[in-house]
């Protein structure tokens, strides 16, 4: 129970981190203009948070233990694996400080670039506009890479609880540590 509670607490923590990063990234866009990858990150975080809270509740209420938790952990693991793979395929690995032409930021500008409406008020000063845009792309790159890493961490935590609930279900031994 202690290991499962610690894993569920870690799931909640990682879910909150991914959800906060997704919200911060989404706020830079107008309604319906943000990349679907960021929306999927928010979906994974909200689902992970919901399933982790249900998992904590299952530790104290016997009515939702067993097959229900096994199914929820399996579903969460599947969606988090899909999210981790989507982020890995779309974002890849690179240096967020590389703002040169044909650099890492330039190759992934469709994911890292903020909304075009964000800088409409500063259109008169072109050098300031370019400098702020590059800085914003670099920061958004770092946030998206952090979000991808935390989605993988969440996936690992859900695999741990999936293994613990599967082991507890098949061996019929549920001691104080599991």
C-alpha positions as a printed NumPy array, in Angstrom:
array([[  0.   ,   0.   ,   0.   ],
       [  2.843,   2.392,   0.778],
       [  4.595,   1.831,  -2.538],
       [  1.329,   2.231,  -4.427],
       [  0.486,   5.397,  -2.496],
       [  3.936,   6.83 ,  -3.253],
       [  3.551,   5.966,  -6.95 ],
       [  0.084,   7.541,  -7.039],
       [  1.397,  10.673,  -5.335],
       [  4.172,  10.882,  -7.919],
       [  1.593,  10.445, -10.687],
       [ -0.438,  13.334,  -9.277],
       [  2.663,  15.522,  -9.036],
       [  3.801,  14.764, -12.6  ],
       [  0.25 ,  15.223, -13.917],
       [  0.05 ,  18.65 , -12.314],
       [  3.406,  19.638, -13.827],
       [  2.333,  18.55 , -17.328],
       [ -1.059,  20.23 , -16.942],
       [  0.502,  23.511, -15.813],
       [  3.028,  23.438, -18.67 ],
       [  0.236,  22.737, -21.159],
       [ -1.885,  25.58 , -19.813],
       [  1.026,  28.008, -20.009],
       [  1.737,  26.935, -23.593],
       [ -1.933,  27.133, -24.611],
       [ -2.385,  30.662, -23.243],
       [ -0.074,  32.069, -25.926],
       [ -2.631,  31.267, -28.622],
       [ -6.099,  32.407, -29.509],
       [ -9.05 ,  30.007, -29.293],
       [ -8.452,  26.997, -31.522],
       [ -5.058,  28.119, -32.823],
       [ -2.655,  26.107, -30.675],
       [ -0.917,  22.972, -31.965],
       [ -2.831,  19.717, -31.368],
       [  0.256,  18.25 , -29.716],
       [ -0.061,  20.687, -26.81 ],
       [ -3.784,  19.899, -26.527],
       [ -2.959,  16.194, -26.337],
       [ -0.42 ,  16.914, -23.598],
       [ -3.157,  18.651, -21.595],
       [ -5.48 ,  15.697, -22.248],
       [ -2.851,  13.227, -21.012],
       [ -2.247,  15.315, -17.904],
       [ -5.938,  15.671, -17.056],
       [ -6.569,  11.974, -17.634],
       [ -3.507,  11.009, -15.62 ],
       [ -4.588,  13.275, -12.772],
       [ -8.111,  11.833, -12.776],
       [ -6.902,   8.215, -12.868],
       [ -4.302,   8.853, -10.157],
       [ -6.912,  10.392,  -7.844],
       [ -9.221,   7.426,  -8.484],
       [ -6.252,   5.139,  -7.727],
       [ -5.644,   6.893,  -4.4  ],
       [ -9.332,   6.5  ,  -3.598],
       [ -9.121,   2.797,  -4.449],
       [ -6.497,   2.337,  -1.754],
       [ -9.063,   3.283,   0.871],
       [-12.278,   1.922,  -0.682],
       [-12.43 ,  -1.76 ,  -1.576],
       [-15.336,  -1.257,  -3.99 ],
       [-13.097,   0.06 ,  -6.796],
       [-10.076,  -2.19 ,  -6.34 ],
       [ -9.028,  -4.991,  -8.634],
       [-10.109,  -5.11 , -12.241],
       [-11.317,  -1.488, -12.316],
       [ -7.936,  -0.095, -11.255],
       [ -6.154,  -2.543, -13.545],
       [ -8.275,  -1.298, -16.472],
       [ -7.782,   2.382, -15.583],
       [ -4.014,   1.97 , -15.255],
       [ -3.929,   0.132, -18.597],
       [ -5.904,   2.886, -20.331],
       [ -3.745,   5.612, -18.784],
       [ -0.555,   3.77 , -19.761],
       [ -1.782,   3.424, -23.344],
       [ -2.647,   7.12 , -23.716],
       [  0.576,   8.231, -22.034],
       [  2.624,   5.956, -24.291],
       [  0.862,   7.491, -27.296],
       [  1.513,  10.978, -25.914],
       [  5.164,  10.281, -25.208],
       [  5.649,   8.871, -28.699],
       [  3.81 ,  11.803, -30.298],
       [  6.032,  14.285, -28.476],
       [  9.17 ,  12.29 , -29.298],
       [  8.293,  12.071, -32.985],
       [  7.191,  15.687, -33.366],
       [  9.702,  17.491, -31.135],
       [ 12.701,  15.139, -31.288],
       [ 15.814,  16.066, -29.303],
       [ 17.727,  19.253, -29.884],
       [ 19.255,  22.382, -28.478],
       [ 16.604,  24.988, -27.683],
       [ 19.262,  27.701, -27.848],
       [ 19.885,  27.024, -31.55 ],
       [ 17.953,  29.895, -33.167],
       [ 20.136,  30.051, -36.281],
       [ 18.749,  29.594, -39.766],
       [ 17.991,  25.9  , -40.356],
       [ 18.682,  25.25 , -36.655],
       [ 16.604,  23.213, -34.232],
       [ 14.065,  25.978, -33.546],
       [ 13.704,  26.771, -37.252],
       [ 13.023,  23.115, -38.104],
       [ 10.277,  22.879, -35.464],
       [  8.838,  26.383, -35.692],
       [  5.313,  25.025, -36.23 ],
       [  5.389,  23.576, -32.699],
       [  7.436,  26.2  , -30.868],
       [  6.201,  29.434, -32.439],
       [  3.691,  31.487, -30.451],
       [  0.55 ,  32.954, -31.955],
       [  1.052,  35.622, -34.614],
       [ -1.423,  37.834, -32.762],
       [  0.838,  37.998, -29.726],
       [  3.258,  40.457, -31.332],
       [  0.836,  42.504, -33.451],
       [  1.164,  45.544, -31.172],
       [  4.973,  45.67 , -31.618],
       [  4.947,  45.512, -35.418],
       [  6.675,  48.911, -35.749],
       [ 10.006,  47.906, -34.178],
       [ 11.187,  44.98 , -36.333],
       [ 14.404,  44.226, -34.415],
       [ 12.559,  44.116, -31.089],
       [  9.919,  41.898, -32.659],
       [ 12.487,  39.375, -33.927],
       [ 14.352,  39.359, -30.62 ],
       [ 11.189,  38.762, -28.569],
       [  9.977,  36.116, -31.012],
       [ 13.283,  34.203, -30.777],
       [ 13.275,  34.412, -26.975],
       [  9.667,  33.239, -26.825],
       [ 10.365,  30.326, -29.194],
       [ 13.344,  29.287, -27.057],
       [ 11.269,  29.358, -23.864],
       [  8.4  ,  27.477, -25.477],
       [ 10.88 ,  24.889, -26.785],
       [ 12.156,  24.283, -23.262],
       [  8.629,  23.985, -21.888],
       [  7.592,  21.512, -24.597],
       [ 10.698,  19.394, -24.008],
       [  9.976,  19.421, -20.259],
       [  6.382,  18.449, -20.949],
       [  7.548,  15.527, -23.096],
       [  9.904,  14.34 , -20.356],
       [  7.216,  14.509, -17.675],
       [  4.77 ,  12.604, -19.878],
       [  7.363,   9.817, -20.073],
       [  7.816,   9.983, -16.278],
       [  4.035,   9.691, -15.855],
       [  4.024,   6.701, -18.185],
       [  6.679,   5.027, -16.035],
       [  4.701,   5.681, -12.854],
       [  1.546,   4.233, -14.382],
       [  3.497,   1.152, -15.47 ],
       [  4.645,   0.737, -11.862],
       [  1.087,   0.919, -10.512],
       [ -0.128,  -1.329, -13.33 ],
       [  2.48 ,  -3.933, -12.377],
       [  1.646,  -3.577,  -8.675],
       [ -2.086,  -3.972,  -9.229],
       [ -1.532,  -6.894, -11.618],
       [  0.812,  -8.611,  -9.153],
       [ -1.586,  -7.988,  -6.284],
       [ -4.459,  -9.364,  -8.367],
       [ -2.706, -12.552,  -9.51 ],
       [ -0.786, -13.6  ,  -6.394],
       [ -3.533, -12.868,  -3.855],
       [ -0.873, -11.562,  -1.463],
       [ -1.499,  -7.908,  -0.678],
       [  0.797,  -7.079,   2.175],
       [  1.324,  -3.712,   3.808],
       [  4.095,  -2.774,   1.387],
       [  2.077,  -3.341,  -1.801]])
